[in-house]
Amino acid sequence: VWVLGGAFVLRGGPAGWPAVPVGLRCVIGLVLLWTAWLALAAAKSIGINFILSVFCLVWAADIAAYFGGKAFGKRKLARAISPAKSWEGVWSGMLGALALAGLWLWLDTAIRVDSLSLYSRLYGRFGVVGLVGVVVFLAAMSVVGDLFESLVKRAAGAKDSSKLLPGHGGVLDRVDALLPVFPIAMALIAV
């Protein structure tokens, strides 16, 4: 849903989002929030190490993308949706997520933990090549979540999604990248 739907909606840019009927936009928003919530609730039974590893994947990708984009960013990713994002930032975010995966895998073996992380589960199920592919894919999907929320804000003419977290883009800006990542991560480990 996120891959095809995200590509379709983002392709239209901020001008295309208002063309989607209001009822459908509400359903899309509710379904995306609901699936992320269900995935988080299901992850609770897996353990805190798993939950933290998913959160940290998104945060590592976001932080690495920010600094990589600032240092090397030349080619804009989606100028009409999020003018500061660059392809170099996306690649940096993917590398940051991969570095975290390697570190976390090592920590999972070095420290006794109550539950396996996302990375250990992916490595056990798909091997090293599958782990790399899935981590890169999840980092890319975190960008899609971020761009989708930026698109909705731009289409609405809003700088922030709420006033609860001033200067941070609002509450949805804190979780936008997690909306696609958590359900996809849960689906991949459930297979």
ZIRAUR-V922550 format. One record per residue. RES is the residue in one letter. OMEGA is omega in radians with two decimals (* if undefined). Layout:
BEGIN
res:RES omega:OMEGA
res:RES omega:OMEGA
END
This chain:
BEGIN
res:V omega:-3.11
res:W omega:-3.08
res:V omega:-3.11
res:L omega:-3.14
res:G omega:3.13
res:G omega:3.13
res:A omega:-3.12
res:F omega:-3.08
res:V omega:-3.10
res:L omega:3.13
res:R omega:-3.13
res:G omega:-3.14
res:G omega:-3.12
res:P omega:-3.14
res:A omega:-3.11
res:G omega:-3.09
res:W omega:3.11
res:P omega:3.12
res:A omega:3.08
res:V omega:-3.11
res:P omega:-3.08
res:V omega:3.14
res:G omega:3.12
res:L omega:3.09
res:R omega:3.11
res:C omega:3.13
res:V omega:3.12
res:I omega:-3.14
res:G omega:-3.14
res:L omega:3.14
res:V omega:-3.14
res:L omega:3.10
res:L omega:-3.10
res:W omega:-3.13
res:T omega:3.09
res:A omega:3.12
res:W omega:3.11
res:L omega:3.13
res:A omega:3.11
res:L omega:3.12
res:A omega:3.11
res:A omega:-3.14
res:A omega:3.14
res:K omega:-3.13
res:S omega:3.12
res:I omega:3.09
res:G omega:-3.06
res:I omega:3.13
res:N omega:3.10
res:F omega:-3.12
res:I omega:-3.14
res:L omega:-3.13
res:S omega:3.09
res:V omega:3.10
res:F omega:-3.08
res:C omega:3.05
res:L omega:-3.13
res:V omega:-3.13
res:W omega:3.13
res:A omega:3.12
res:A omega:-3.12
res:D omega:-3.12
res:I omega:3.13
res:A omega:3.11
res:A omega:3.14
res:Y omega:-3.08
res:F omega:3.08
res:G omega:3.10
res:G omega:3.10
res:K omega:-3.07
res:A omega:-2.98
res:F omega:-3.00
res:G omega:3.10
res:K omega:-3.06
res:R omega:-3.09
res:K omega:-3.11
res:L omega:-3.09
res:A omega:-3.00
res:R omega:-3.09
res:A omega:-3.08
res:I omega:-3.10
res:S omega:-2.98
res:P omega:-3.09
res:A omega:-3.08
res:K omega:3.14
res:S omega:3.08
res:W omega:3.11
res:E omega:3.05
res:G omega:3.11
res:V omega:-3.14
res:W omega:3.10
res:S omega:3.10
res:G omega:3.10
res:M omega:3.10
res:L omega:3.10
res:G omega:3.12
res:A omega:3.10
res:L omega:3.10
res:A omega:3.10
res:L omega:3.14
res:A omega:3.12
res:G omega:3.12
res:L omega:-3.09
res:W omega:3.08
res:L omega:3.12
res:W omega:3.13
res:L omega:3.11
res:D omega:3.13
res:T omega:-3.09
res:A omega:-3.08
res:I omega:3.07
res:R omega:-3.12
res:V omega:-3.10
res:D omega:-3.13
res:S omega:3.11
res:L omega:3.08
res:S omega:3.03
res:L omega:-3.06
res:Y omega:3.11
res:S omega:3.12
res:R omega:3.12
res:L omega:3.13
res:Y omega:3.12
res:G omega:-3.09
res:R omega:-2.99
res:F omega:-3.08
res:G omega:-3.04
res:V omega:-3.14
res:V omega:3.09
res:G omega:3.10
res:L omega:3.14
res:V omega:-3.14
res:G omega:-3.11
res:V omega:3.13
res:V omega:3.09
res:V omega:3.12
res:F omega:3.14
res:L omega:3.08
res:A omega:3.09
res:A omega:3.14
res:M omega:3.07
res:S omega:3.08
res:V omega:3.11
res:V omega:3.11
res:G omega:3.12
res:D omega:3.13
res:L omega:3.14
res:F omega:-3.14
res:E omega:3.08
res:S omega:3.11
res:L omega:-3.14
res:V omega:3.12
res:K omega:-3.13
res:R omega:3.13
res:A omega:3.13
res:A omega:-3.11
res:G omega:-3.11
res:A omega:3.07
res:K omega:-3.11
res:D omega:3.11
res:S omega:3.04
res:S omega:3.12
res:K omega:-3.11
res:L omega:3.12
res:L omega:-3.07
res:P omega:3.12
res:G omega:-3.13
res:H omega:3.13
res:G omega:3.13
res:G omega:-3.06
res:V omega:-3.11
res:L omega:3.08
res:D omega:3.13
res:R omega:-3.06
res:V omega:-3.03
res:D omega:-3.12
res:A omega:3.12
res:L omega:-3.06
res:L omega:3.06
res:P omega:-3.00
res:V omega:-3.09
res:F omega:3.12
res:P omega:3.14
res:I omega:3.12
res:A omega:3.13
res:M omega:3.12
res:A omega:-3.11
res:L omega:-3.14
res:I omega:-3.14
res:A omega:-3.08
res:V omega:*
END
